Each structure stands twice: as C-alpha cells, then as structure tokens.
C-alpha cells in the first residue's frame, strides 16, 4: 500500500537586504551609581525621598539632627559681626591718627611743637595702622570659622550628587546615621550599559560607534537602540576574549540595572542576499541542507526550471492556491552553505545561503514537516506562506 504524502508548509526563497548580527548576553548596569553616606553622625530627623523616586542634583534627601551645627554657625556669625565692628573702630582710629600726625608735623615744621610731640603722633599712627591690620586678620579668621561651621552644618544634609533615581533607602526616619553606613543609593538611568565578551574573531568586525540593540525578557517585544561605546584594548590570555561596552539611551528609565539582556551588534549588511527562513534549515553533524518542494513530473505540467516550482496556479506556487489533493509534489534535498544569519529588511529572521542551482528566488522551501523526509519523497503542500519567523540568530546559525 502506497504511503500517503507528508503534509508540509512551504515558503519562497527570497532575495533582498539582509543584516548579519553578532549576539551576546550581558547584564545591564547604570552608567553612574553612588552610595550616599552621612558625613555627620546623629539621628535622622527628616527624610524627603524613598526607593524608586526620581531626584535632581543637589536635592535634599534627608537631614541629620542639626542643632549643634546650627549653634556653631550662629556663634561664628556673631564673632564675625564683632570682628567687623572692631574693624570699623580701627579704621576710625587710623583716620584720627593720620589727621593728628599731619597736624603735628605742620606745627613741628613751624617750631610750634616739641620733637617729643612729633614722635608721639607718628607712633600713634603706626599703632593705628597695626591695629587695623589686626582687625582685618580677625575678620579673615572669623570668616574662616564661619565657613567651617557652615560646612559642618552642610554635613547634616544628605543630597543627590546628580540627576537620577533612588535605588534604595537604607535608613528610616529616627534611625542613627553614621559616617560608615550608607543612607541612600542613587543611580543615573538616563543611559544604561552592558559589558559583553568578544572573541578575537568578533574584535575584527566590531568597532566603537557601531549600532547595537538590546532586548530583555521583561520587555520581549521592545528593541532598545544603542551603540558600542568602548572596547578594551587588552585580551585575556586564558579566555582569548576582551570586553566591550554597549550603551543604550534610557530616558524613560524602562531598563533597570541587573536585568539580563540579549545584545545584538550588526556588523554586515548584504543588499542582495539569497534568504531562506531559519526554520527551513536542517542541520546534522556533517552538513546543512533544506528541502525544496518540486512539482512531480508525472503529475502533469512541467516544472519551472528557473524557480523549481510548478506553474502559477499550482498549490505551493505562492498566491492563494488551494491545498493540493494527492501526491503532486516531491521533496528535493539540497545541501547549502550558511553564509550568515540575522534579520531581513522587514526585521524577519532568515539565513543567507548558497546552494545548488535550484536555490533561486521564488523556489518553494519546506519550513514545516521536513523531519523524517527523504530525498524524492512525495509531499502535500497544506500551506504556502511568504513570511519567516520573527526570531534573530547570529552568524553560523547559533540561536541567541
């Protein structure tokens, strides 16, 4: 009894623009991360931010008990005011001493005062000048003391060092803060990065500024655009790999540090590549091949030599043909060489191949049902599609 034909699904061999990608796995990291420590010990009396909050550079996040520091500032301000008043008094004394010295000198020139009076006036002038310089020094000292007191007061404030997001709040209101324990962690999520390990082979085709994309399990239907930001110039002698960093703009903070990411770096574009869906490729230890669905000669109508398909209107020839009834088609095994895998111009996964002359644009390649087929086996085309599965593969057929 003759075996019934195997039911298969076909898709046309295509020709068009094709990008070849290198695929890596990485862990996302923030470009800037800071643990914020208290710079003064004491009880936390104010908390103005929590985990997940967006913050701006200089924004107050928490305050430590400031009473002692505020008193020190007040005392320094009072000392400065005293020093300023003393300076005004010393300035006035100098002006009086200068006037007295001028008047005494005029009288001395007219022999109206004694030498002793002249010497006393000059000495008073020198003393007034010295007192003024001392007052100026006291002003400088008071200002320095005030600056130091204000710095100590600033240490009771925990502020954001840059625009970003609070990663975690470690201490609660009322907790005792110390200089060796963080209060907050802040991360800059405007740009996210990941480090990938590249081999010597990859290093020859990946360069700084090259476009890259990132996908995560958290957002499987979203592709984040980025680029290769930097590449290490040193290879690890044990692994024969080096590291590259890929940066992705993340203005909406969708991507988070710690997420695992699939990273794709596009390094070649073929404008007229011969393409088959990845699902069509059968791989063994020794070879790769596909099955083409060809019109059986005995079923009437010549085979199209250019495409390997039946004439228009036949099932499997594309279009809206109805499913074939009976064994009208045979599976032809065609060895291929995979030149690269990646995405088409329509962002569909495909494999760039070289094969025998049957591998022409438009030929029908079996994408479903080829398991267990033998060369020349009869098949029934139950569905003919014109698309390929939306998955991405790296060069050589390795699944990402």
C-alpha positions in Angstrom: 0.0 0.0 0.0 1.4 3.4 -1.0 2.2 5.7 1.9 0.2 9.0 1.9 2.3 12.1 1.1 3.7 14.0 4.1 1.9 17.3 4.8 4.3 20.2 4.6 4.3 24.0 4.8 6.5 26.0 2.3 7.8 29.5 2.0 9.5 31.1 -1.0 13.3 31.6 -1.2 13.7 35.4 -1.1 16.4 37.8 -2.3 16.9 41.2 -0.6 18.6 43.3 2.0 20.0 41.3 5.0 21.9 42.2 8.1 24.2 39.8 9.8 24.4 40.2 13.6 26.7 39.1 16.4 24.7 38.1 19.5 25.8 38.3 23.1 24.4 38.1 26.6 25.1 40.7 29.2 23.9 42.2 32.5 22.6 45.8 32.5 24.4 48.4 34.6 23.8 52.0 35.4 26.4 54.4 34.0 26.7 56.2 37.4 25.9 54.7 40.8 26.6 56.3 44.2 26.1 55.2 47.7 25.4 58.3 49.8 26.9 58.2 53.3 26.1 60.6 56.2 29.0 62.9 56.7 28.0 63.6 60.3 26.8 61.2 63.0 23.4 61.7 64.5 19.7 61.0 64.4 17.8 61.3 61.1 15.1 63.9 61.6 14.0 64.4 58.0 13.5 62.0 55.1 12.5 63.5 51.7 12.9 60.6 49.3 12.3 56.9 49.0 13.3 54.0 46.9 12.3 54.5 43.2 11.9 58.3 43.5 13.4 60.5 40.7 15.8 63.1 42.1 17.8 66.0 40.9 21.3 67.1 41.6 21.5 69.0 44.9 18.1 67.8 46.0 17.8 67.3 49.8 17.1 63.7 50.5 17.5 63.5 54.3 18.7 65.6 57.2 20.6 64.6 60.4 19.9 66.4 63.7 21.4 69.9 63.0 21.1 71.7 66.4 24.7 71.7 67.4 25.9 72.6 63.9 23.4 75.4 63.7 24.6 76.8 67.1 28.1 76.7 65.9 27.1 78.7 62.8 25.3 81.3 64.9 28.3 81.7 67.2 30.6 82.1 64.2 28.3 84.7 62.6 28.3 86.6 65.9 32.1 86.5 66.1 32.2 87.8 62.5 30.0 90.7 63.4 32.2 91.6 66.4 35.3 91.5 64.2 33.6 93.7 61.6 32.7 96.2 64.3 36.2 96.1 65.6 37.5 96.7 62.0 35.3 99.8 61.7 36.6 101.2 65.0 40.2 100.5 64.0 39.6 102.3 60.7 38.2 105.3 62.5 41.2 105.3 64.9 43.6 105.2 62.0 41.9 108.2 60.4 42.2 110.2 63.6 45.9 109.2 64.0 46.6 110.2 60.4 45.0 113.6 60.9 46.8 114.2 64.2 50.1 113.2 62.6 49.6 115.6 59.7 48.7 118.5 62.0 51.6 117.8 64.4 54.0 117.6 61.5 52.9 121.0 60.3 53.3 122.6 63.7 56.7 120.9 64.2 57.9 122.4 60.9 56.9 125.8 62.3 58.7 125.1 65.6 55.4 125.2 67.4 55.6 121.8 69.0 58.4 119.8 70.5 60.2 116.8 69.0 58.5 114.7 71.6 55.1 115.6 70.4 56.1 114.8 66.8 57.4 111.4 67.7 54.3 110.6 69.8 52.0 111.4 66.8 54.0 109.3 64.5 54.0 106.4 66.9 50.2 106.6 67.3 49.9 106.5 63.6 52.0 103.3 63.3 50.0 101.7 66.1 46.7 102.6 64.5 47.8 101.0 61.3 48.9 97.9 63.1 45.5 97.7 64.9 43.7 98.0 61.6 45.8 95.1 60.1 45.0 93.0 63.2 41.3 93.7 62.8 41.5 92.7 59.2 43.1 89.4 60.2 40.4 88.8 62.8 37.8 89.3 60.1 39.6 86.7 57.9 39.7 84.3 60.9 36.0 84.9 61.7 35.0 84.2 58.1 37.1 81.0 58.0 35.5 79.9 61.2 32.0 80.7 59.8 32.8 78.7 56.6 33.9 75.8 58.7 30.7 75.9 60.8 28.6 76.1 57.7 30.4 73.1 56.2 29.7 71.1 59.4 26.0 72.2 59.0 26.1 71.0 55.4 27.3 67.6 56.6 23.9 67.2 58.3 22.3 67.2 54.8 22.2 64.2 52.5 21.8 65.4 48.9 21.7 63.9 45.5 25.0 64.2 43.7 23.4 64.0 40.2 20.1 63.6 38.4 18.9 60.1 38.7 16.7 57.7 40.7 16.9 56.5 44.3 17.9 52.8 44.0 17.4 52.1 47.7 16.8 53.9 51.0 18.7 52.1 53.8 17.8 54.1 56.9 14.4 55.2 58.2 13.3 58.4 60.0 14.7 58.4 63.5 17.5 56.0 62.8 21.0 56.8 63.9 23.2 57.7 61.0 27.0 57.2 61.0 29.7 58.0 58.6 30.4 54.4 57.7 26.8 53.4 56.8 25.0 54.5 53.6 21.7 56.3 53.8 20.7 56.0 50.1 21.9 54.6 46.8 21.3 56.8 43.7 21.7 55.6 40.1 21.7 57.5 36.8 19.4 55.6 34.4 19.5 58.1 31.5 22.0 55.8 29.9 22.2 52.1 30.6 25.2 49.9 29.7 26.2 46.3 29.5 29.5 44.6 29.1 29.9 41.9 26.5 32.8 39.5 26.0 34.0 39.4 22.4 36.4 36.9 20.8 39.3 37.7 18.6 37.1 36.9 15.6 34.4 39.4 16.7 37.0 42.1 17.5 37.9 42.3 13.9 34.4 43.3 12.9 33.1 45.2 15.9 34.2 48.7 16.5 33.4 51.7 18.6 30.3 53.6 17.5 28.8 50.5 15.8 25.0 50.2 16.1 23.7 47.7 18.6 20.3 46.7 20.0 19.3 45.3 23.4 16.3 43.1 24.3 15.2 41.8 27.7 12.8 39.2 29.0 10.9 42.0 30.8 10.1 43.7 27.5 10.3 40.9 24.9 8.5 42.9 22.2 10.6 46.0 22.5 14.0 46.6 21.0 16.3 49.3 22.5 18.7 51.1 20.2 22.3 51.7 21.3 25.9 51.6 20.2 29.2 50.1 21.1 30.7 52.8 23.3 34.2 51.4 24.1 36.3 48.3 23.5 39.1 47.2 25.7 42.5 47.0 24.0 43.7 44.0 26.1 42.7 40.4 25.6 42.5 37.9 28.4 45.3 35.3 27.7 43.2 32.5 29.3 39.9 33.1 27.5 41.2 34.9 24.4 38.4 37.4 24.8 38.2 41.1 25.5 35.4 43.3 26.8 33.2 45.9 25.0 30.6 48.2 26.5 27.3 48.8 24.8 25.4 51.9 25.9 21.6 52.4 25.4 19.7 55.7 25.8 17.2 55.1 28.6 15.5 58.4 29.2 12.3 56.8 30.5 14.2 54.6 32.9 12.5 51.5 31.4 15.6 49.4 31.6 16.9 48.6 35.1 20.4 47.6 36.4 20.7 43.9 37.0 18.4 42.8 34.1 19.8 40.2 31.8 20.0 41.4 28.2 20.4 39.9 24.7 22.7 42.2 22.8 22.9 42.3 19.0 25.6 44.1 17.1 25.1 44.5 13.4 28.4 44.3 11.5 27.4 43.5 7.9 24.6 44.3 5.5 24.1 42.3 2.3 21.8 44.2 -0.2 21.0 41.2 -2.4 21.3 38.1 -0.2 19.7 34.8 -1.0 17.5 34.1 2.0 15.5 31.2 3.4 13.6 31.1 6.8 15.7 29.7 9.6 13.1 27.0 10.2 13.8 25.5 6.8 17.4 24.6 7.6 18.1 21.0 8.7 21.4 20.5 10.4 23.4 17.4 11.1 26.9 16.8 12.3 28.3 16.8 8.8 26.1 19.1 6.7 23.3 21.5 6.5 20.5 21.3 3.9 17.0 22.3 3.0 14.1 20.6 1.2 12.7 22.2 -1.9 9.1 21.3 -2.9 9.1 20.5 -6.6 6.3 19.5 -8.9 6.3 15.8 -9.6 6.9 15.3 -13.4 4.3 12.6 -13.7 1.6 14.8 -12.2 1.3 16.9 -15.4 2.7 20.2 -16.2 6.4 20.9 -16.5 8.5 22.0 -13.6 9.6 25.6 -13.7 13.4 25.3 -14.3 14.1 28.8 -13.1 12.4 28.5 -9.7 11.9 24.8 -9.1 8.1 25.5 -8.6 5.0 24.5 -10.5 3.4 26.9 -12.9 1.3 29.7 -11.4 -2.0 28.5 -10.0 -0.4 25.2 -8.7 -0.5 24.6 -5.0 2.7 25.7 -3.4 3.5 28.1 -6.2 2.5 31.1 -3.9 -0.6 33.2 -4.0 -4.0 31.9 -2.8 -3.9 28.5 -4.3 -6.0 25.8 -2.6 -4.3 22.9 -0.9 -3.2 20.1 -3.2 -5.1 16.8 -3.3 -2.9 13.8 -3.6 0.8 13.3 -4.0 1.6 16.0 -6.6 4.9 17.3 -5.1 8.2 15.8 -4.2 10.8 16.9 -1.7 14.2 17.6 -3.2 17.1 17.7 -0.7 19.6 20.5 -1.4 22.8 20.9 0.5 23.5 24.5 1.5 26.3 26.6 3.0 25.1 29.1 5.6 26.9 32.5 5.0 25.2 34.3 7.8 22.1 34.6 9.9 20.4 37.7 11.0 17.4 39.9 10.0 15.8 41.0 6.8 14.8 44.5 5.8 11.4 43.7 7.4 13.1 42.6 10.6 12.3 39.0 10.0 14.8 36.2 10.8 16.4 34.4 7.9 19.5 32.6 6.8 21.7 33.7 3.9 22.7 30.6 2.0 24.5 29.3 -1.0 23.2 26.1 -2.6 22.7 24.3 -5.9 21.1 26.0 -8.9 17.7 25.2 -7.5 18.2 27.8 -4.9 16.7 30.6 -6.9 14.5 33.4 -5.7 10.9 32.2 -5.6 11.7 28.5 -5.2 9.5 26.8 -2.5 11.4 25.7 0.5 9.8 23.4 3.1 9.7 25.2 6.5 7.4 22.7 8.4 7.1 19.0 8.1 10.6 18.2 6.8 11.5 16.0 9.8 11.9 12.4 8.6 11.7 13.3 4.9 13.8 11.5 2.4 15.1 12.9 -0.9 12.4 12.4 -3.5 9.6 11.7 -1.0 6.1 12.8 -2.1 4.6 15.7 -0.1 1.3 17.5 0.0 1.6 21.3 0.5 -1.1 22.2 3.0 0.1 25.8 3.4 2.3 28.2 1.4 3.5 31.3 3.3 5.5 34.3 2.3 6.9 35.2 5.7 9.5 33.9 8.1 9.5 33.5 11.9 10.4 36.7 13.9 13.5 35.4 15.7 17.1 36.6 15.5 20.1 34.3 15.1 23.8 35.0 15.0 26.3 34.1 12.3 26.7 30.4 11.9 23.2 29.6 12.9 23.6 29.8 16.7 20.4 30.7 18.4 20.7 33.8 20.6 
